[in-house]
Amino acid sequence: MSDWYTELDSTLDQVWQLLGRAIRDPKSPLRTPVMATVGVDGAPDARVVVLRSATRSAGALEVYTDRRSKKVKDLESCPSVTICAWLPKADLQVRIKSLGTIASGSEVLPLWQSMSETARRVYGGVPAPGMLLAHPSAFGIRPDPADLAVLRFAISEIETLHLGREMHRRARFQRDNAWAGAWCAP
Ligand SMILES: Cc1cc2nc3c(=O)[nH]c(=O)nc-3n(C[C@H](O)[C@H](O)[C@H](O)COP(=O)(O)O)c2cc1C
């Protein structure tokens, strides 16, 4: 449907289609969104992550990370997370507000066992993420299942901004049990 952005329902359908595509397609700009958190000191922080799963029925997203990374500490002190991306082909900005939880240890062991040796290389490592190094070569790769964490985001709100030629359309979808959408001023 080419004019999906003219109706609320089709706009939300389009977002979930794009999220589903992002999981499968490495070229999708929604595969690598910006994930924003609030730090222990109250300061905002943001970084690019890879979206690993998107489940419409549960209103949930997943990201994998090193358990020792700052974003995990941020989530432990403030679970509010916003995920944001710009999709140039769809002329669409997507902003997703959520509450994040952290899974690690035995809960993520089946995932670790399903990962290739190459994929495992980014979880673990000495010293821990963000620690100072005398030189980049002083970092040692030590894959460790104890350092894999899965961040799960329960979505509370999706906001879209479609930049159209004749007008811009901004919509806000809030999730309680079901999704409730409304247009708002761009
Ligand atoms: C394209 C791209 C994809 C990335 N994907 C991830 C990811 O899925 N998980 C992750 O922890 N870091 C990922 N990173 C690295 C983060 O952006 C960030 O530098 C790192 O996780 C440290 O962030 P933190 O100190 O805020 O925890 C990615 C970076 C880029 C450029």
The ligand as a Gaussian input file, in Angstrom:
#p B3LYP/6-31G(d) Opt

LIG

0 1
 C       26.300000      -0.195000      13.445000
 C       26.530000      -0.416000      14.930000
 C       25.847000      -1.418000      15.568000
 C       26.045000      -1.629000      16.946000
 N       25.328000      -2.621000      17.577000
 C       25.476000      -2.799000      18.905000
 C       24.670000      -3.760000      19.599000
 O       23.805000      -4.440000      19.034000
 N       24.870000      -3.902000      20.937000
 C       25.798000      -3.157000      21.609000
 O       25.921000      -3.335000      22.814000
 N       26.549000      -2.234000      20.979000
 C       26.413000      -2.035000      19.650000
 N       27.167000      -1.083000      19.002000
 C       28.148000      -0.298000      19.784000
 C       27.421000       0.796000      20.564000
 O       26.996000       1.803000      19.655000
 C       28.278000       1.399000      21.664000
 O       29.423000       1.995000      21.116000
 C       28.707000       0.378000      22.712000
 O       27.730000      -0.615000      22.927000
 C       29.008000       1.059000      24.042000
 O       27.844000       1.722000      24.460000
 P       27.568000       2.111000      26.002000
 O       28.874000       2.547000      26.581000
 O       26.577000       3.202000      25.934000
 O       27.031000       0.889000      26.687000
 C       26.968000      -0.839000      17.653000
 C       27.628000       0.197000      16.995000
 C       27.421000       0.397000      15.643000
 C       28.166000       1.521000      14.967000

